[in-house]
């Protein structure tokens, strides 16, 4: 292989290796080729840009505030929400609800649609921010998907924050629903027992209130004893006093109060035509007559010294008779209590069971009210802590392909291809263009140049 000047002779084929000479020759002598390649490359670049599919992107942002919630708690909520959104079931729900990728779903396995959904949908969680982005050839579809996914994200957070309260309320409702029949049954048994054994229900000492017949009877005895003392120490001709109305404080009247209270409770639970209400009303009517008789028989509960023209002996005798009558009533009540210990025990069990069940039901109702209030407060906090600051919009311009970048890449490829072809053509040329090139390559002086003869 013989070397000639700055060229290499390859079997009679000269290849120029001087880069400066090649560049100058290319720029000066291959203008037409470069212009043709530039025009062709520009047209191809424009055609490729016009024919490439336009991709539109829509996005939204959700701001998260940590003032009222702990940072770890918010982080756990976000992780759980992202895990739920990335599940196959959630992705399939989005695809079916929005009718995405119908061609892929009709001809290819569903897994291909899921892969494309995960590729085009991005849900990113940053510090205090959640962003949703979706790419599509249809700008309206991109906005619709982002809006739907943003709503699902907010719904996931709301459900996660509300789930403890919802589960608590459901558990309380089930417990109250199971307890209500037991409370009703206990009340019914208690009422039936009181209706069947009124003397046991009224006179049981462990469950008698201060206004019970036994307590009222003891008060009457104390008053009668006080009156007897006044008769022993009082005058023989007391000053007449106005007659006092009969005082209804005896056992029958106290029993009447108990029946009236029970009647009011039944009216609050049932209608007036309910059998239990009717039975309670009849019992109240019969007890009213007994109370009136008892009040008239007791002389209104007045003082023995209150009658005009009464001597000291008569006062003492009347007071003793009154005390004797009251003591006999007390003995009768105690005898009745002593004779029926099993019934007393049964009454005590029914009363205790009814009281406990009502207390449990009342506590459940109070917890339900408190949990409902806490749930409303948590819902208000959710509105404050999770806010949609950048809703999804319909994109006006495509983000892909990017025009300037596309044209720059196309121009660079065209220029490189043109220079490569022009350089190769110039390097492989086997003739001299002019005398100047001849003198450079051979070192000889040109004496004359023949003109170009056209055919």
C-alpha positions as a Python dict, from the first residue, in 0.01 Angstrom:
ca = {
    (1, 'X'): (0, 0, 0),
    (2, 'X'): (160, 322, -116),
    (3, 'X'): (93, 652, 57),
    (4, 'X'): (63, 964, -163),
    (5, 'X'): (55, 1304, 9),
    (6, 'X'): (-228, 1301, 262),
    (7, 'X'): (-409, 1019, 86),
    (8, 'X'): (-400, 640, 109),
    (9, 'X'): (-394, 439, -212),
    (10, 'X'): (-605, 123, -177),
    (11, 'X'): (-565, -73, -497),
    (12, 'X'): (-590, 231, -719),
    (13, 'X'): (-861, 393, -499),
    (14, 'X'): (-749, 711, -324),
    (15, 'X'): (-898, 788, 20),
    (16, 'X'): (-838, 1134, 166),
    (17, 'X'): (-739, 1130, 536),
    (18, 'X'): (-671, 1497, 610),
    (19, 'X'): (-967, 1616, 822),
    (20, 'X'): (-921, 1985, 749),
    (21, 'X'): (-912, 1927, 378),
    (22, 'X'): (-1220, 1702, 402),
    (23, 'X'): (-1420, 1957, 599),
    (24, 'X'): (-1332, 2236, 362),
    (25, 'X'): (-1415, 2025, 59),
    (26, 'X'): (-1742, 1909, 212),
    (27, 'X'): (-1854, 2260, 301),
    (28, 'X'): (-1748, 2414, -29),
    (29, 'X'): (-1801, 2140, -286),
    (30, 'X'): (-2094, 1933, -145),
    (31, 'X'): (-2339, 2218, -96),
    (32, 'X'): (-2610, 2065, -308),
    (33, 'X'): (-2591, 1733, -126),
    (34, 'X'): (-2602, 1902, 214),
    (35, 'X'): (-2896, 2119, 111),
    (36, 'X'): (-3084, 1819, -25),
    (37, 'X'): (-3026, 1616, 291),
    (38, 'X'): (-3125, 1914, 508),
    (39, 'X'): (-3449, 1960, 317),
    (40, 'X'): (-3521, 1588, 324),
    (41, 'X'): (-3436, 1558, 695),
    (42, 'X'): (-3645, 1862, 786),
    (43, 'X'): (-3945, 1728, 597),
    (44, 'X'): (-3901, 1390, 761),
    (45, 'X'): (-3872, 1547, 1106),
    (46, 'X'): (-4187, 1753, 1056),
    (47, 'X'): (-4376, 1453, 925),
    (48, 'X'): (-4264, 1238, 1217),
    (49, 'X'): (-4366, 1509, 1464),
    (50, 'X'): (-4706, 1550, 1305),
    (51, 'X'): (-4771, 1177, 1284),
    (52, 'X'): (-4649, 1087, 1635),
    (53, 'X'): (-4934, 1039, 1888),
    (54, 'X'): (-4997, 1332, 2122),
    (55, 'X'): (-5000, 1245, 2491),
    (56, 'X'): (-5189, 1462, 2741),
    (57, 'X'): (-5131, 1463, 3116),
    (58, 'X'): (-5363, 1580, 3391),
    (59, 'X'): (-5274, 1605, 3759),
    (60, 'X'): (-5414, 1699, 4100),
    (61, 'X'): (-5268, 1757, 4444),
    (62, 'X'): (-5401, 1690, 4795),
    (63, 'X'): (-5245, 1883, 5082),
    (64, 'X'): (-5211, 1708, 5420),
    (65, 'X'): (-5184, 1909, 5739),
    (66, 'X'): (-5038, 1756, 6054),
    (67, 'X'): (-5149, 2014, 6308),
    (68, 'X'): (-5430, 1800, 6453),
    (69, 'X'): (-5290, 1457, 6366),
    (70, 'X'): (-4967, 1288, 6459),
    (71, 'X'): (-4711, 1255, 6182),
    (72, 'X'): (-4670, 878, 6230),
    (73, 'X'): (-5046, 832, 6222),
    (74, 'X'): (-5074, 1028, 5895),
    (75, 'X'): (-4785, 830, 5747),
    (76, 'X'): (-4952, 501, 5834),
    (77, 'X'): (-5280, 622, 5685),
    (78, 'X'): (-5105, 725, 5364),
    (79, 'X'): (-4924, 391, 5337),
    (80, 'X'): (-5246, 197, 5385),
    (81, 'X'): (-5429, 415, 5133),
    (82, 'X'): (-5152, 373, 4873),
    (83, 'X'): (-5147, -3, 4931),
    (84, 'X'): (-5521, -23, 4875),
    (85, 'X'): (-5505, 191, 4560),
    (86, 'X'): (-5230, -22, 4406),
    (87, 'X'): (-5418, -347, 4459),
    (88, 'X'): (-5552, -537, 4159),
    (89, 'X'): (-5909, -505, 4281),
    (90, 'X'): (-5890, -127, 4305),
    (91, 'X'): (-5722, -98, 3964),
    (92, 'X'): (-5986, -321, 3805),
    (93, 'X'): (-6258, -108, 3966),
    (94, 'X'): (-6109, 207, 3813),
    (95, 'X'): (-6073, 47, 3470),
    (96, 'X'): (-6430, -84, 3469),
    (97, 'X'): (-6588, 230, 3612),
    (98, 'X'): (-6411, 458, 3360),
    (99, 'X'): (-6422, 208, 3069),
    (100, 'X'): (-6048, 238, 3001),
    (101, 'X'): (-5852, 44, 2737),
    (102, 'X'): (-6149, -126, 2569),
    (103, 'X'): (-5933, -265, 2286),
    (104, 'X'): (-5688, -431, 2523),
    (105, 'X'): (-5961, -574, 2744),
    (106, 'X'): (-6148, -721, 2448),
    (107, 'X'): (-5854, -890, 2275),
    (108, 'X'): (-5580, -939, 2536),
    (109, 'X'): (-5566, -1076, 2892),
    (110, 'X'): (-5687, -843, 3164),
    (111, 'X'): (-5337, -836, 3310),
    (112, 'X'): (-5221, -626, 3013),
    (113, 'X'): (-5477, -358, 3096),
    (114, 'X'): (-5362, -361, 3460),
    (115, 'X'): (-4999, -317, 3354),
    (116, 'X'): (-5084, -24, 3130),
    (117, 'X'): (-5294, 133, 3403),
    (118, 'X'): (-5004, 113, 3647),
    (119, 'X'): (-4769, 254, 3384),
    (120, 'X'): (-4984, 555, 3299),
    (121, 'X'): (-5124, 629, 3646),
    (122, 'X'): (-4893, 766, 3915),
    (123, 'X'): (-4994, 838, 4272),
    (124, 'X'): (-4697, 986, 4456),
    (125, 'X'): (-4678, 1074, 4824),
    (126, 'X'): (-4445, 1351, 4929),
    (127, 'X'): (-4399, 1545, 5254),
    (128, 'X'): (-4741, 1688, 5327),
    (129, 'X'): (-4865, 1628, 4971),
    (130, 'X'): (-5021, 1357, 4756),
    (131, 'X'): (-5014, 1403, 4378),
    (132, 'X'): (-5212, 1210, 4116),
    (133, 'X'): (-5104, 1208, 3748),
    (134, 'X'): (-5241, 1024, 3446),
    (135, 'X'): (-5129, 1018, 3080),
    (136, 'X'): (-5364, 958, 2791),
    (137, 'X'): (-5414, 1040, 2423),
    (138, 'X'): (-5751, 1194, 2511),
    (139, 'X'): (-5729, 1509, 2730),
    (140, 'X'): (-6084, 1464, 2860),
    (141, 'X'): (-6009, 1105, 2958),
    (142, 'X'): (-5694, 1215, 3142),
    (143, 'X'): (-5889, 1471, 3346),
    (144, 'X'): (-6170, 1223, 3417),
    (145, 'X'): (-5931, 955, 3544),
    (146, 'X'): (-5740, 1196, 3768),
    (147, 'X'): (-6063, 1335, 3916),
    (148, 'X'): (-6194, 983, 3984),
    (149, 'X'): (-5868, 863, 4140),
    (150, 'X'): (-5843, 1179, 4354),
    (151, 'X'): (-6194, 1116, 4483),
    (152, 'X'): (-6099, 756, 4562),
    (153, 'X'): (-5788, 871, 4750),
    (154, 'X'): (-5992, 1111, 4965),
    (155, 'X'): (-6253, 840, 5018),
    (156, 'X'): (-5983, 596, 5130),
    (157, 'X'): (-5851, 844, 5386),
    (158, 'X'): (-6203, 923, 5508),
    (159, 'X'): (-6286, 552, 5548),
    (160, 'X'): (-5961, 482, 5731),
    (161, 'X'): (-6024, 770, 5973),
    (162, 'X'): (-6389, 675, 6020),
    (163, 'X'): (-6347, 297, 6046),
    (164, 'X'): (-6269, 287, 6424),
    (165, 'X'): (-6579, 491, 6505),
    (166, 'X'): (-6793, 292, 6262),
    (167, 'X'): (-6684, -41, 6409),
    (168, 'X'): (-6742, 88, 6761),
    (169, 'X'): (-7092, 212, 6677),
    (170, 'X'): (-7179, -115, 6505),
    (171, 'X'): (-7064, -312, 6809),
    (172, 'X'): (-7262, -86, 7044),
    (173, 'X'): (-7572, -115, 6825),
    (174, 'X'): (-7549, -496, 6823),
    (175, 'X'): (-7502, -504, 7200),
    (176, 'X'): (-7800, -272, 7256),
    (177, 'X'): (-8011, -475, 7015),
    (178, 'X'): (-7932, -793, 7206),
    (179, 'X'): (-7992, -624, 7543),
    (180, 'X'): (-8326, -456, 7467),
    (181, 'X'): (-8532, -782, 7466),
    (182, 'X'): (-8374, -883, 7796),
    (183, 'X'): (-8460, -547, 7953),
    (184, 'X'): (-8816, -567, 7826),
    (185, 'X'): (-8854, -922, 7955),
    (186, 'X'): (-8713, -825, 8297),
    (187, 'X'): (-8954, -531, 8322),
    (188, 'X'): (-9245, -752, 8224),
    (189, 'X'): (-9155, -1014, 8484),
    (190, 'X'): (-9113, -745, 8749),
    (191, 'X'): (-9452, -592, 8668),
    (192, 'X'): (-9627, -928, 8663),
    (193, 'X'): (-9474, -1020, 8997),
    (194, 'X'): (-9583, -689, 9150),
    (195, 'X'): (-9933, -735, 9013),
    (196, 'X'): (-9954, -1091, 9150),
    (197, 'X'): (-9790, -1028, 9490),
    (198, 'X'): (-9836, -658, 9570),
    (199, 'X'): (-9777, -704, 9944),
    (200, 'X'): (-9439, -871, 9886),
    (201, 'X'): (-9331, -621, 9622),
    (202, 'X'): (-9422, -328, 9849),
    (203, 'X'): (-9299, -453, 10187),
    (204, 'X'): (-8964, -609, 10101),
    (205, 'X'): (-8726, -411, 10328),
    (206, 'X'): (-8415, -434, 10105),
    (207, 'X'): (-8586, -266, 9812),
    (208, 'X'): (-8829, -26, 9982),
    (209, 'X'): (-8772, 346, 9940),
    (210, 'X'): (-8829, 614, 10202),
    (211, 'X'): (-9189, 662, 10083),
    (212, 'X'): (-9276, 291, 10121),
    (213, 'X'): (-9575, 175, 10333),
    (214, 'X'): (-9344, 49, 10609),
    (215, 'X'): (-9162, 380, 10630),
    (216, 'X'): (-9492, 576, 10629),
    (217, 'X'): (-9635, 347, 10896),
    (218, 'X'): (-9333, 405, 11119),
    (219, 'X'): (-9381, 779, 11077),
    (220, 'X'): (-9745, 752, 11183),
    (221, 'X'): (-9644, 555, 11494),
    (222, 'X'): (-9392, 821, 11591),
    (223, 'X'): (-9654, 1093, 11550),
    (224, 'X'): (-9906, 900, 11758),
    (225, 'X'): (-9649, 854, 12035),
    (226, 'X'): (-9577, 1227, 12028),
    (227, 'X'): (-9948, 1298, 12055),
    (228, 'X'): (-9977, 1066, 12356),
    (229, 'X'): (-9700, 1257, 12529),
    (230, 'X'): (-9881, 1581, 12462),
    (231, 'X'): (-10202, 1432, 12605),
    (232, 'X'): (-10023, 1344, 12929),
    (233, 'X'): (-9872, 1691, 12951),
    (234, 'X'): (-10146, 1895, 12783),
    (235, 'X'): (-10452, 2092, 12910),
    (236, 'X'): (-10798, 1941, 12955),
    (237, 'X'): (-10970, 2199, 12732),
    (238, 'X'): (-10754, 2275, 12432),
    (239, 'X'): (-10824, 2557, 12192),
    (240, 'X'): (-11035, 2437, 11901),
    (241, 'X'): (-10844, 2418, 11572),
    (242, 'X'): (-10968, 2401, 11218),
    (243, 'X'): (-11003, 2046, 11092),
    (244, 'X'): (-10716, 1942, 10862),
    (245, 'X'): (-10777, 1748, 10542),
    (246, 'X'): (-10705, 1379, 10547),
    (247, 'X'): (-10337, 1303, 10485),
    (248, 'X'): (-10277, 1019, 10245),
    (249, 'X'): (-9964, 872, 10400),
    (250, 'X'): (-10081, 523, 10485),
    (251, 'X'): (-9974, 197, 10324),
    (252, 'X'): (-10262, 196, 10076),
    (253, 'X'): (-10186, 550, 9961),
    (254, 'X'): (-9816, 477, 9925),
    (255, 'X'): (-9906, 169, 9725),
    (256, 'X'): (-10123, 395, 9508),
    (257, 'X'): (-9824, 620, 9438),
    (258, 'X'): (-9619, 320, 9334),
    (259, 'X'): (-9894, 201, 9098),
    (260, 'X'): (-9934, 549, 8949),
    (261, 'X'): (-9561, 570, 8882),
    (262, 'X'): (-9564, 228, 8721),
    (263, 'X'): (-9864, 331, 8509),
    (264, 'X'): (-9672, 637, 8385),
    (265, 'X'): (-9372, 422, 8291),
    (266, 'X'): (-9591, 183, 8092),
    (267, 'X'): (-9759, 471, 7912),
    (268, 'X'): (-9416, 595, 7806),
    (269, 'X'): (-9340, 252, 7654),
    (270, 'X'): (-9675, 135, 7516),
    (271, 'X'): (-10003, 275, 7386),
    (272, 'X'): (-10300, 329, 7619),
    (273, 'X'): (-10471, 22, 7467),
    (274, 'X'): (-10186, -213, 7560),
    (275, 'X'): (-10293, -492, 7801),
    (276, 'X'): (-10026, -403, 8055),
    (277, 'X'): (-10132, -36, 8051),
    (278, 'X'): (-10497, -131, 8096),
    (279, 'X'): (-10414, -364, 8384),
    (280, 'X'): (-10206, -93, 8549),
    (281, 'X'): (-10490, 159, 8510),
    (282, 'X'): (-10738, -80, 8670),
    (283, 'X'): (-10500, -141, 8958),
    (284, 'X'): (-10462, 236, 9007),
    (285, 'X'): (-10841, 278, 9013),
    (286, 'X'): (-10891, 7, 9275),
    (287, 'X'): (-10604, 137, 9488),
    (288, 'X'): (-10744, 491, 9486),
    (289, 'X'): (-11058, 371, 9663),
    (290, 'X'): (-10848, 185, 9922),
    (291, 'X'): (-10638, 497, 9979),
    (292, 'X'): (-10946, 709, 10037),
    (293, 'X'): (-11085, 460, 10288),
    (294, 'X'): (-10754, 446, 10470),
    (295, 'X'): (-10731, 825, 10489),
    (296, 'X'): (-11086, 857, 10624),
    (297, 'X'): (-11028, 581, 10878),
    (298, 'X'): (-10709, 745, 11006),
    (299, 'X'): (-10899, 1067, 11080),
    (300, 'X'): (-10680, 1264, 10847),
    (301, 'X'): (-10373, 1194, 11059),
    (302, 'X'): (-10465, 1481, 11291),
    (303, 'X'): (-10361, 1536, 11647),
    (304, 'X'): (-10591, 1385, 11922),
    (305, 'X'): (-10571, 1719, 12094),
    (306, 'X'): (-10713, 1893, 11793),
    (307, 'X'): (-11079, 1818, 11871),
    (308, 'X'): (-11275, 2078, 12072),
    (309, 'X'): (-11417, 1988, 12417),
    (310, 'X'): (-11189, 1686, 12452),
    (311, 'X'): (-11073, 1596, 12801),
    (312, 'X'): (-10726, 1471, 12891),
    (313, 'X'): (-10853, 1119, 12956),
    (314, 'X'): (-11028, 1102, 12621),
    (315, 'X'): (-10715, 1232, 12451),
    (316, 'X'): (-10503, 964, 12618),
    (317, 'X'): (-10748, 688, 12528),
    (318, 'X'): (-10770, 799, 12164),
    (319, 'X'): (-10392, 822, 12136),
    (320, 'X'): (-10345, 474, 12282),
    (321, 'X'): (-10607, 334, 12047),
    (322, 'X'): (-10434, 497, 11751),
    (323, 'X'): (-10095, 359, 11853),
    (324, 'X'): (-10243, 14, 11900),
    (325, 'X'): (-10401, 22, 11556),
    (326, 'X'): (-10076, 126, 11391),
    (327, 'X'): (-9876, -137, 11576),
    (328, 'X'): (-10122, -403, 11466),
    (329, 'X'): (-10081, -291, 11103),
    (330, 'X'): (-9704, -306, 11141),
    (331, 'X'): (-9724, -655, 11287),
    (332, 'X'): (-9947, -768, 11002),
    (333, 'X'): (-9699, -635, 10742),
    (334, 'X'): (-9408, -803, 10920),
    (335, 'X'): (-9599, -1129, 10942),
    (336, 'X'): (-9669, -1120, 10570),
    (337, 'X'): (-9301, -1058, 10502),
    (338, 'X'): (-9196, -1339, 10734),
    (339, 'X'): (-9440, -1586, 10579),
    (340, 'X'): (-9309, -1544, 10221),
    (341, 'X'): (-8925, -1555, 10218),
    (342, 'X'): (-8910, -1730, 9878),
    (343, 'X'): (-9128, -1466, 9719),
    (344, 'X'): (-8916, -1193, 9876),
    (345, 'X'): (-8603, -1354, 9739),
    (346, 'X'): (-8762, -1382, 9396),
    (347, 'X'): (-8868, -1018, 9409),
    (348, 'X'): (-8517, -917, 9507),
    (349, 'X'): (-8367, -1115, 9218),
    (350, 'X'): (-8610, -965, 8966),
    (351, 'X'): (-8550, -613, 9094),
    (352, 'X'): (-8173, -654, 9086),
    (353, 'X'): (-8175, -808, 8738),
    (354, 'X'): (-8400, -535, 8599),
    (355, 'X'): (-8187, -264, 8757),
    (356, 'X'): (-7863, -407, 8621),
    (357, 'X'): (-7999, -454, 8270),
    (358, 'X'): (-8139, -102, 8260),
    (359, 'X'): (-7807, 35, 8382),
    (360, 'X'): (-7621, -154, 8108),
    (361, 'X'): (-7861, -35, 7840),
    (362, 'X'): (-7832, 324, 7962),
    (363, 'X'): (-7452, 300, 7956),
    (364, 'X'): (-7461, 165, 7599),
    (365, 'X'): (-7685, 452, 7488),
    (366, 'X'): (-7451, 705, 7646),
    (367, 'X'): (-7149, 548, 7475),
    (368, 'X'): (-7332, 558, 7142),
    (369, 'X'): (-7401, 929, 7183),
    (370, 'X'): (-7041, 998, 7283),
    (371, 'X'): (-6900, 794, 6993),
    (372, 'X'): (-7130, 971, 6746),
    (373, 'X'): (-7007, 1309, 6869),
    (374, 'X'): (-6644, 1197, 6838),
    (375, 'X'): (-6718, 1071, 6487),
    (376, 'X'): (-6856, 1409, 6380),
    (377, 'X'): (-6552, 1583, 6523),
    (378, 'X'): (-6322, 1345, 6334),
    (379, 'X'): (-6512, 1415, 6011),
    (380, 'X'): (-6465, 1789, 6063),
    (381, 'X'): (-6094, 1736, 6129),
    (382, 'X'): (-6068, 1535, 5806),
    (383, 'X'): (-6208, 1828, 5606),
    (384, 'X'): (-5946, 2054, 5761),
    (385, 'X'): (-5647, 1819, 5737),
    (386, 'X'): (-5700, 1679, 5385),
    (387, 'X'): (-5772, 1947, 5127),
    (388, 'X'): (-5776, 1933, 4747),
    (389, 'X'): (-5556, 2231, 4659),
    (390, 'X'): (-5507, 2157, 4287),
    (391, 'X'): (-5806, 1988, 4121),
    (392, 'X'): (-5776, 1803, 3791),
    (393, 'X'): (-5805, 2017, 3477),
    (394, 'X'): (-5847, 1927, 3109),
    (395, 'X'): (-5499, 1977, 2954),
    (396, 'X'): (-5491, 2221, 2664),
    (397, 'X'): (-5151, 2122, 2520),
    (398, 'X'): (-4985, 1782, 2491),
    (399, 'X'): (-4677, 1718, 2699),
    (400, 'X'): (-4541, 1453, 2460),
    (401, 'X'): (-4388, 1482, 2206),
    (402, 'X'): (-4222, 1809, 2311),
    (403, 'X'): (-4192, 2018, 1994),
    (404, 'X'): (-3862, 2196, 2052),
    (405, 'X'): (-3690, 1883, 2176),
    (406, 'X'): (-3831, 1680, 1888),
    (407, 'X'): (-3714, 1930, 1627),
    (408, 'X'): (-3371, 1963, 1789),
    (409, 'X'): (-3316, 1589, 1784),
    (410, 'X'): (-3440, 1564, 1425),
    (411, 'X'): (-3214, 1849, 1312),
    (412, 'X'): (-2912, 1695, 1483),
    (413, 'X'): (-2974, 1359, 1320),
    (414, 'X'): (-3023, 1522, 981),
    (415, 'X'): (-2704, 1729, 1011),
    (416, 'X'): (-2499, 1431, 1122),
    (417, 'X'): (-2634, 1215, 842),
    (418, 'X'): (-2569, 1489, 583),
    (419, 'X'): (-2211, 1547, 696),
    (420, 'X'): (-2144, 1174, 700),
    (421, 'X'): (-2272, 1123, 344),
    (422, 'X'): (-2100, 1432, 210),
    (423, 'X'): (-1772, 1338, 378),
    (424, 'X'): (-1788, 984, 245),
    (425, 'X'): (-1863, 1108, -107),
    (426, 'X'): (-1581, 1357, -95),
    (427, 'X'): (-1335, 1101, 40),
    (428, 'X'): (-1417, 846, -229),
    (429, 'X'): (-1402, 1088, -523),
    (430, 'X'): (-1139, 984, -790),
    (431, 'X'): (-1102, 1309, -984),
    (432, 'X'): (-978, 1663, -933),
    (433, 'X'): (-1230, 1943, -935),
    (434, 'X'): (-991, 2229, -1023),
    (435, 'X'): (-621, 2315, -1067),
    (436, 'X'): (-586, 2423, -705),
    (437, 'X'): (-676, 2077, -580),
    (438, 'X'): (-438, 1922, -834),
    (439, 'X'): (-149, 2137, -715),
    (440, 'X'): (-225, 2052, -347),
    (441, 'X'): (-238, 1680, -408),
    (442, 'X'): (54, 1642, -653),
    (443, 'X'): (284, 1933, -570),
    (444, 'X'): (309, 2017, -943),
    (445, 'X'): (234, 2349, -1104),
    (446, 'X'): (-56, 2370, -1345),
    (447, 'X'): (40, 2543, -1672),
    (448, 'X'): (-300, 2542, -1845),
    (449, 'X'): (-656, 2430, -1786),
    (450, 'X'): (-882, 2296, -2058),
    (451, 'X'): (-1236, 2429, -2052),
    (452, 'X'): (-1534, 2200, -1978),
    (453, 'X'): (-1680, 2086, -2307),
    (454, 'X'): (-2050, 2009, -2289),
    (455, 'X'): (-2206, 1751, -2525),
}
